[in-house]
Structure formats: C-alpha cells, structure tokens
Amino acid sequence: MKRIFWGILTVFIILAAVTIGGSMYMLSYSLSPEEERTDTSRCFHRLAERHPEIQSWMDSLRMCGGLRDTFVLMPSGERHHAYYIPHTQGRPVAVVLHGWRNCAIDFMHFGRIFHQLMGYNVLLPDLHAHGLSEGDVIGMGWKERYDVLHWMKVASRLFQSGDFVVHGVSMGAATAMNVSGQPMPREVRNVRFVEDCGYTSVWDEFSYELKQEFHLPDFPLMYTASLLCRLRNGWSFGEASSLRQVAQSRWPMLFIHGDNDHFVPSWMVHPLYEAKPDAKRLWIPQGTAHAMAYGDYTEEYIRQLGAFLQQ
C-alpha cells in the first residue's frame, strides 16, 4: 500500500513539475523582449530593405529635422520612447502601434501614409519592453493600453490637437482595440481606430499557437501559465480580451484581416467585427498572410484607410 501511495505521489510531483516548467517556458517564449531591441541602426536598415518606397520621404525628414524622438515618464515610473513627426499644429494625430517584438521604426511606412499623404501629425511609440522603452515583460497589448492613453495626452499637448486615429498591426492592433474600450483622456475630442490582424484575446491567440506549434491541448498548460502570468505580471490570458474591449467601444473602427493569416487566424476578425457596436468597416484582403495587407495591396490599403477616415 505504501509503495502504491509513493508511486502515485511521485507521478503527481513529476507531472506538476513538468506543467510548471512548461508554463514558465511558455511565458518566457511569449513574453520575453527581443534581445537586440535597442539596436536602432539595425531597425532602420531593415526598414530600408523592406520599404524602399518610403526612402525619399525619410531622407527629406532627416534633411529638415522632421523626424524627432522623445522619452517620457509613464505613470508606472518607466521611461518610454517614441518617434514623432510634426506636420501642422492643430491637425489630427496618428498614433501608430507596432507588433510583437517589433519596434516603432519597423512601422514607419504607416507613418508616411498619415504624414505625407494625409497631412497628419504622427507619433510612433515603442511599446512597453520594445525598442528603447523600458520594461522586462511584454504585455501583449493589455497593460500597454494605459501607456497609449498617456501617449495620446502627450501628443495632444505636443501637436495642439484633440483629433486622433490609433492604428495598430497584430499586437499593435490588439493594443488599439484595448484602448478603444477605455474612457478617453479629456484632451481627446475625436478618435478613430484601425486594427490590422489583431487577436480576440491573449487566451485565444496563445491557445491557437499552442495547438499549431506544439500540438498540445489547453489543459493544463494554458491554465497554469495564465495563473503564473497573473501572479508575476498582474494579468491573466483570459482577462486580456480585445473582444470585450471592442464591445464597449463607441468610436469608429476599421477592421483589416487577410484571409490567409495563419499566425493570428483569419476567423478572429469576425467575432471582433460583430462585437463592435455600429460605426465600423471591414476589409478582408484576399490571399493575404499575417500583417501583409499593406505589402500585398498597398494602393487599396491607402484607399481603404482614406475612405474610413473621411467617412
């Protein structure tokens, strides 16, 4: 009898250790910042390779000192970084949000659309634990929503404007949706949101990746990893729900999602779109993979964006 008891206890301890170890690996794999995140020269080189069409615009900004950057102190006490591109005081402001393990520089091509083609002032923040912003753990766009709200207050003072568009891709899109369900700062009069291939919730996205990459079910790893994230970082996977935030949003929103996305699966855009009350548009680029809508349909992307903002 004792032998059976100790055998069962041993198996239980081994399973518990494997589950906890797997959960810790999952959090490290998903939420650890990129090691070379502060190498801005590498980021600018990567931008030039991927988007040569913006090079003349970038050169003109450098010549006239139009591309600037700043650090601000967040309410959390962390120093966060952003690039900003002035156009005209009082004109609307575009806040462009990058994706997971990217940085603000990687999304400068969206800054060009808003600045050069639409006459907007532009702010491109490095989100928490990305680029030159402080932080040790990526928040998947959940806790970052408060950082973006603070950046909007900063941008309002910087550009003397209360009119905004918040544009995000992938994790940046989830961040934008999470912001949309929050009360806006008093400085913000009007705001529109563009979400390009964002996920319904961190739980849904991690669950999908767990099945796709590791062929594992939700139980027990998702539950223990989510609990560990709550204990360590103050939020859980299920709590971080863009779907719930969108359902509370009263601001106009454009949803973009390629129908060949296998990183953030294409089906996620439909419950998001359905949850959003009124004032919404949906564009599904055909054959487009994750975060490739601009690259595959550049002119149509700009047209869809312009039509939404002028609506």
ABEGO torsion letter per residue (X at the ends): XAAAAAAAAAAAAAAAAAAAAAAAAAAAAAABBBAAAABAAAAAAAAAAABAAAAAAAAAAAAAGABBBBBBBBAAGBBBBBBBBBABBGBBBBBBBBBBGBBAAAAAAAAAAAAAAAGBBBBBBBBBGBEABBEABBAGGAAAAAAAAAAAAAAAAAAGBABBBBBBBEAAAAAAAAAAABBBBAABABBBBBBBGBBABAAAAAAAAAAAAAGBBAOAAAAAAAAAAAAAAGBBAAABBAAAAAAABABBBBBBBBAABAABBAAAAAAAAAABBEGBBBBBBBGBBBGAAAAABAAAAAAAAAAAAAX
